[in-house]
């Protein structure tokens, strides 16, 4: 019983990651009960003039620095959509692999969420534009700071995970019972 109380007073630090080969957005929040607190956000960039392997390396190193610096407890990554451009989809998939590897190598559980699940968690419906997400981020976390859509999307992914993690733990406990 005492351990359970201690767990409830401990904030869980979550990193949300919006994968992209050119720009990977990240956002770190803390979740305690029903309250959310903004910690930091930003974007890891890769140099478009370099070869693919070098760009993936830049994403890895940049994100690894963020994970090391902010020490999150859990990670959440947005699932990618497949578009008509197979080459772009493949490159995004490779970037996404790197983005999932970094927190996994750091020993973090990594959850994945579909874009419409992220929007539903933040704005209440499974569709909406970037402006609505930005507005809701400011309402949910008035101190939130983000430059650009990538960092904003990453914060939205972290919020989605904060809302869903309780249900996930319950499903895992039931599955192992």
Secondary structure, 3 states (H helix, E strand, C coil): CHHHHHHHCCCEEEEEEECCCCEEEEEEEEEECCEEEEEEEEEEECCCCCCHHHHHHHHHHHHHHHHHHHCCCEEEEECCCCCCCHHHHHHHHHHHHHHHHHHHHCCCEEEEECHHHHHHHHHCCCCCCHHHHHHHHHHHCCCCCCCHHHHHHHHHHHHHHHHHHHHHHHHHHHHHC
